[in-house]
Amino acid sequence: LRHPVALLTGIGALLLLVVVASLRRAALAGSLPEAVAAQIDNDLQRTYPAHFLWREHDAGGEPVGVQMLRSVLRSYALLDTEVRYCQAMNFIAGALLMYCREEAAFWLLVQLMFDANLRALFKEGLPLLQASLQQLRELTGTHLPRLAAHLEASGVDVSLFATQWFMTLGLDCLPFDASVRLIDLVCHEGSLRPLFRF
């Protein structure tokens, strides 16, 4: 097994639903450290405010999208105690919620984080982000030397414009249809390589 989540894949969908339901109950019951829960709650309303899930309110007056996103992100934070939550995960989870039910969105997020190694984007120190930015610097220097020289002469590092791109998989800076296609490619290839080709 590459990671504990792989066990769930072999056990089946029924067990997955039980696990997700228990994580959801624990997440909503306050089993998460308060600082993590507060960080998640800060990002809920501003994730996709124009989408109908964030405009449609339940009987209690809270947007349905906010409730589902809170559940998915808090459940993930309980599952992955090394990463917990990092700003930008909300865009990925929110986009998944637009296309599938809450439980499936949670499972897809888990698969992206573990199988495509997006966890390394969000781990302390952001190791995959740092490696991706360095790779972008090198590729720019090799394939676009005039641009690389201009950026360097202007004191502009690629991190100023590419950090957001990598962290959100383009979800907050590309047309939504294009960024969803990019997520499809990341899922298919199991890496961030599509971000370099897009």
Helices and strands as residue ranges (DSSP letters): H 4-11, H 13-28, H 34-44, H 52-55, H 64-79, H 89-97, H 102-115, H 119-122, H 127-143, H 145-153, H 159-168, H 176-189, H 193-197
